[in-house]
Amino acid sequence: MTISRTICLGFIAVITVGTLLLMMPFSTSSGNWNDPIVALFTATSAVCVTGLAVEDTGTYFSFWGQLFLLTLIQIGGLGYMTTTTFLILLVGRRFDLRHKMAIQQAMDRPGLQETPQLIRSIIATTIIFEITGVFLLMPVFSRDYSSGQALWLSVFHSVNSWNNAGFSLFSDSFVGYQTSVWLVLVVTTLIIFGGIGYQVIFELYLWLRDRLQGKKVCLRFSLNFKVALSTTIVLLAFGTVAFFFIEWKNPETFGSLNFGHKLLNAWFQSVTPRTAGFNTIDIGKMTTAGLFLTIALMFIGASPGGTGGGIKTTTVRVLASATKSILQGQEEVILYQREVAITLILKAIGVLIGSVATVILSTILISLSDPEINFIAILFEVVSAFATVGLSTGITAKLSIVAKVVLIFTMYIGRVGVLLFMAAILGDYRPTSVRYPEETLLVG
């Protein structure tokens, strides 16, 4: 039982419990037993913080079903190991070196020091952002609903936004609020901070604290902070401009909106593939160029250590910098005057190859099981599942049982990570002292 297998089996255990809870009659609004496939798909989507749904969340599930769903989203967003560690800390138990190593591998941290303090900080950060989101969303929903219902809507969507899940109690997600500047800004802020990674948030907090206290020597940002933040800003700006011009004249999306609302929805559409899953326009009516741009942004995803999925912003930046180095004839990869270790480059390549292989295989299997569905819609659904986004062109409920099972596995692999999943299957690498002679070959 290796650490990677412990993490993978932990997610399976949570999904299993969630499936059983969502199958119960009190979890559905009709009071009947839930379909096992619907329960399994929904539980997997919640634990993997995806947001894909085969039934309308707001009408199909009762309050208890929605509450179970929200709990699964919270556990999935924090991660199995983080949630387990927090529970251990609550009961006052001490955990051993193996548990610390599991936390290190699950969160991709370089060291084992101060693990309990890290978990407490993560939980505190999550609570602060989610509660703040609830208070900020209350004025929006209070205009249309009673205070009790507005509170539940605020809690549900705040937790979903922070955890980049994408489940909504509205059948059209946020299409009805596409002109609400306040809602769009609050939701997108929660999505960005939830997906950018806890390490980036902690460093930003420490830097602001030093500045406010008037310290002459402020915190020096890590390479991870610089790469994650700068890449996120570039992608958000690029996505906003690109969606603005691509969907400008589309009467089904931006065409009927004024200039300001077009820009507002372009911003939302740039943020939500990173990997939230909410939408303020009908995704199925976007242009082919808009769909393909969304696929690209979904595949990249959020940053390491956050609640989002995808291959991560740092992976893309490392691969882009490696390509730049090759074109310039350099033998090392430099980022912000720091050399990137060869192990990180190899890891980035492994993540890319494994992710592409997963998407290709899943797309082929669904195309075989549901040949009547358009290819771009299938590819969009698969990438959305793998990157744990939750956006859909509207085909999720129409898929066959085989296709839904394929998406379940795709969401699971995307959440635990391709490399971690393969390590769980193959076992941990065993170092060897054998070294082989070097030889060149033709590449490219």
GUKOLZA-892261 format. One record per residue (C-alpha): residue in one letter; x, y, z. Coordinates in steps of 0.2 Angstrom, whole numbers, plus 2048, in hexadecimal, padded with zeros to 3 digits. Layout:
<recs>
AXYZ ...
</recs>
This chain:
<recs>
M800800800 T80A80E7F9 I8068217FD S7FF8237EB R7F48147ED T7EE81B7FE I7E982B7F6 C7E08237E7 L7D78177F2 G7D28257FE F7CA82E7F0 I7C181E7EB A7BB81C7FD V7B382E7FD I7AB82B7EC T7A481B7F2 V79C822802 G7968317F8 T78D8257EB L78481C7F9 L77E82C801 L7788337F1 M76F8237ED M7648257FC P75282A7FA F754839805 S7618407F9 T7558427EB S74784E7EA S73B8407E4 G73F8367F3 N7438277E8 W75381D7E8 N7608257DC D76781D7CD P7788157D2 I78081C7C2 V77982D7C5 A77F82C7D7 L7908267D3 F7938337C5 T78D8417D0 A79883B7DF T7A78397D4 S7A484A7CC A7A38527DE V7B284A7E6 C7BC84E7D6 V7B58607D7 T7B085F7C5 G79E8647C4 L7988597B6 A7868547BA V77A8487B1 E76B84F7BB D7668617C0 T76E8637D1 G7618707D7 T7528667D3 Y7578537D3 F75F8537E4 S7578587F5 F75F863802 W768854809 G76E84E7F9 Q7758607F5 L77D860806 F78584F803 L78B8567F2 L7928667FA T79C85B807 L7A38507FA I7A88607F0 Q7B1867800 I7BA857803 G7BF8557F1 G7C58677F0 L7D0866800 G7D68557FA Y7D5844803 M7E584580C T7E2857812 T7D1852819 T7D7843821 T7E684D829 F7D985A830 L7CE84C838 I7DE845840 L7E2856847 L7D085884D V7D1848857 G7E284C85E R7EC83E857 R7FD83F850 F80283983F D81283183A L81F83482D R815829820 H806835822 K811844820 M81983D810 A80783A809 I80384C80C Q813851803 Q80F8467F4 A7FC84B7F4 M80085E7F4 D81185D7EB R81A8657F9 P82E8657FA G82F86280C L82685A81B Q828868828 E819870830 T80C865828 P7FF867836 Q80187A835 L7FF879822 I7EF86F823 R7E887B830 S7ED88A825 I7E4881816 I7D487E81F A7D4890826 T7D7897815 T7C988D80E I7BD89281C I7C18A581A F7BF8A5807 E7AF89B807 I7A68A5815 T7AB8B580D G7A48AF7FD V7948AB806 F7928BC80C L7968C47FC L78A8B97F2 M77B8BC7FE P7768CD7F7 V7758C67E6 F76A8B77EA S7608C17F7 R7588CB7EA D7508BC7E2 Y74D8AF7F0 S7498AE802 S7568B180F G75889E813 Q758899801 A7648A77FD L7708A180B W77088F804 L7738957F2 S7828A07F9 V789892803 F7888857F5 H78F8907E7 S79D8987F2 V7A38867F6 N7A28817E4 S7AB8917DE W7B988F7EA N7BB87C7E7 N7BA87F7D4 A7AC8727D3 G79E87A7C8 F78F8727CF S78087F7CF L76F87F7D7 F7698887C7 S76587E7B8 D76E88A7AD S77C88D7B9 F77F8A07B9 V7778A57A8 G76A8AE7B1 Y7778B97BA Q7828BC7AB T77F8CF7AD S7828CF7C0 V7938D77C1 W7948D37D4 L7918C17D3 V79D8BF7C4 L7AB8C77CE V7A88BE7DE V7A78AD7D6 T7B68B07CB T7C08B67D9 L7BC8A67E3 I7C089B7D4 I7D18A47D1 F7D78A37E3 G7D08917E5 G7DA88B7D6 I7EA8957D8 G7F188A7E6 Y7F288C7F9 Q8058907F8 V80289F7ED I7F58A57F9 F8008A3808 E80F8AC800 L8038BA7FA Y7FC8BC80C L80E8BC814 W8148C9807 L8058D480B R8078D281E D81A8D781C R8158E6812 L8078EC81E Q8138EA82D G8208F5824 K82E8E8824 K83C8ED819 V8408DB813 C8308D380C L82D8C1808 R8368BB7F8 F82A8B27ED S82E8A17E8 L82F89B7D6 N81F8917D8 F8168A27DC K81E8AB7CE V81A89E7C1 A80889A7C7 L8038AC7C9 S80A8B37B9 T8048A47AE T7F28A67B6 I7F28B97B2 V7F78B67A0 L7EB8A879D L7DC8B27A5 A7E08C279B F7E38B878B G7D38AE78D T7C88BD791 V7CE8C6781 A7CD8B6776 F7BB8B277C F7B68C477A F7BA8C4768 I7B68B2763 E7A48B376B W7A18C6767 K7948C3759 N78D8B375F P77B8B6762 E7798A776D T7878AC779 F78E8BE779 G7848C676A S7758CD774 L7808D4782 N7878E6783 F7998EA783 G79C8E9795 H7928D9798 K79B8D1789 L7AC8D5792 L7A58CF7A3 N79F8BE79B A7B08BC792 W7B98BE7A3 F7AE8B17AB Q7B08A579C S7C38A879E V7C38A47B0 T7B68957B1 P7C08897A7 R7CE88A7B4 T7C587F7BA A7B58847C2 G7A787E7B6 F79A88C7B8 N7948957A9 T78B8A57A5 I7888A1793 D78189178A I791887787 G78987C77A K78588B76F M79789276F T7A189375F T7AC88575A A7BB89075D G7B489576E L7B2883773 F7C487E76E L7CB88D777 T7C1887787 I7C8876784 A7DA87C784 L7D7887794 M7CF87879D F7DD86D798 I7EA8797A0 G7DF87B7AF A7E48837C0 S7F48837CA P7FC8767D5 G7F68757E7 G7E587D7E3 T7D38757E1 G7D48757CE G7D98687C2 G7E28677B1 I7F48657AD K7F78757B7 T7FE8867B3 T8108827B9 T8118727AE V80D87D79E R81988A7A3 V82787D7A6 L824875795 A82388678C S83388B794 A83B87B78F T83587D77D K83C88F77D S84D889784 I84E87C776 L84A889769 Q858894770 G865886770 Q866887783 E86987778E E86087C79D V84E8837A1 I84E8947AA L83F89C7B2 Y8418AD7BC Q8548AA7BD R8528997C4 E8578897BC V84987C7BB A84E86A7C1 I84E85D7B3 T8428527BF L8358607BE I8378617AB L83584E7AA K82684E7B5 A81E85C7AB I82085179B G8198427A4 V80984C7AA L807852798 I80984178F G7FE83979C S7F084679B V7F0846788 A7EF833788 T7E1833795 V7D783F78B I7DA83677A L7D5825781 S7C582C78A T7C083577A I7C282676F L7B881B77B I7AA82777C S7AA82A769 L7A8817768 S79A815774 D79182576E P79582875C E786833759 I78D841764 N79884F75C F7AB84C75E I7AE85E765 A7A085B772 I7A884B777 L7BA852778 F7B3861782 E7AA85578E V7BA84A791 V7C6859793 S7B986179F A7B88507A9 F7CB84E7A9 A7CF85F7AE T7C185F7BB V7B986E7B4 G7A68697B2 L7A28747A3 S79786A796 T78F86D785 G78086478C I783852787 T78784B799 A77584579C K77483E78A L78483378C S78282078D I78681679D V797811795 A79C823791 K7978297A3 V7A281B7AA V7B082179F L7AD8337A5 I7AD82D7B7 F7BF8257B5 T7C48347AC M7BF8407BA Y7C78357C7 I7D88347BE G7D78477BB R7D584A7CE V7E283F7D5 G7EE8437C7 V7F58397B9 L8068367C1 L7FF8317D2 F7F28257CA M80081D7C0 A80B81C7CF A7FD8137D8 I7FB8067CB L80E8037C7 G8148067D9 D8228117DF Y8328137D6 R84180A7DD P8518127DA T85F8097D2 S87280B7D0 V8728057BE R8778137B1 Y87581079F P880818791 E879827788 E875827776 T86D83476A L85E83175F L85483C752 V84684675A G83A852752 
</recs>
